[in-house]
Structures are given as structure tokens and as C-alpha cells.
Amino acid sequence: MSASATNARLTAVADIANDTALTVRARRLAMQYSSAEALEILRVAITDEFKGRIALVSSFGAESAVLLHLAAQIDKDIPVVFLDTEKHFAQTLSYRKKLAAQLGLTNVIDIHPNKDEVAARDPKGDLWKRDADACCTLRKVEPLGDALNEYDAWITGRKQFHGGGRINLPAFEANATHIKVNPLIRWDKEAIDGYFAENELPAHPLTAQGYPSIGCWPCTHPAGADDDIRAGRWRGAAKTECGIHGLR
Ligand code: SF4
């Protein structure tokens, strides 16, 4: 076997070993904290298991204030990664500033798509019309993948009641490189609304206009009262997720 083939094999074996270790760790944590409250899950993740090596990824969307408020009770300096796709509603950008200031979050990091890649792959800014998956890869998946290189784990706001592939989400899960922490899996709409009211959290300005889930402006539409909460995302397309949760 050539030296390069041997190296490739060793790398592959190391990858498998790493993946297994992460998977085992995530399963252990998911079992250990299967009935824990969101705040306890966050406390364990931020101050113990992944201390100094964890970020919270937030869209500053309709429900984001809950997770950010909980995390701020533990560590106001936690890195909060905001994917600025450069396709957000102006209301989201102003809400991101207002909410971060109100919660005292001191380390919100705005991540942008790579300028050279945008110039080469989406020079007119209309890739979303032709190939939404390619647009999400360029504006979300790749920038987040780069940003997460310096962390071992990241926190998401996904919830089981959102449906689709989220129905059976555990509180901790692993991909090939990171552990994802999902403290809000068991929260439903009523719990979220109650938390907003109890803590006097500001609503995203677009929720009053019928947007229950908010992403980029080209791919987000209002939804009816009886619709699935994510019905307004990529309306009319088979696409239901942007791809960041498929990161390897
Ligand atoms: S949500 Fe739409 S505009 Fe935003 S990155 Fe994905 S395809 Fe592009």
C-alpha cells in the first residue's frame, strides 16, 4: 500500500473512531438528561461538558428570544452565532440588535457568506430562485461550518413540535465533528408563548404580521393559523430545512 493510501486509511479510521466517540458521548448525555429542564441542560453544556468550547446558533427569529434568555441566565458572554445570509428582513436585523442589547449578550458574532464565493456562485443575488439548496449551502451551511471549527458543540433552538425530521430529536446528538445540544425539544407553542409573556420578551416584529417562523425574506411567507408552524418556509417547495443540521 502506498504512503498516501495508508495515510488516507489512517485518517478514515481516525474519523470513524472520532464519530463513534462523539455518538457514544451524545447518547450518554441524552439518556442522563432525558427528563432535565432546558435550563439544566444548558447549564451542564455551557459550564461543564463543553466549557469554553460551545456556541449558541440563533436565527433571531420568532421563537429565538426564549433560548437566548435562558442562555443569558447562565453566561451572557456565550458566543452567539448569527448567520447573516445578507437575505434577512430588515426587521430581523434590527431585532437582533435590540434583543442582544436587552438580554445583555456581549458576544454575538455575525457570520457572513464568503464574498469571493458569492461573487462566483451568486453574482446577481438570485440563486435562491434557481436552486435554493445551493443558495443555503453558500449562505448558511458553509459559513456556519467554518465558524464552528473552533467549537466542540453548539446549541440549537429546535423543538419536536415543529414536526418533520424534528419529531424525535434528543437533547444531545452528534454528527461527525460536533455535539449538538437541543434544550427546547419538549417545548410547545403554549410553553413558548407563556415564557415570552412571563419574562416580557420582545416579539420579532413580523410575528404580528402572520409569520410564525422567520428566515430569509425570499423564502419566508406568512402562514395561516391552522398551518404547520414552518409552513411559510420555502412555501410550495419540497424543501423544509436549510441544511445546517446536516453539517458533517
Ligand atoms: S433561505 Fe432562501 S435566501 Fe436564505 S440562504 Fe436559503 S435559499 Fe438562500
Boltz pocket constraint, residues with backbone or C-beta under 6 A from the ligand:
constraints:
  - pocket:
      binder: B
      contacts: [[A, 85], [A, 87], [A, 128], [A, 131], [A, 132], [A, 133], [A, 135], [A, 136], [A, 137], [A, 139], [A, 140], [A, 215], [A, 216], [A, 217], [A, 218], [A, 219], [A, 242]]
      max_distance: 6.0
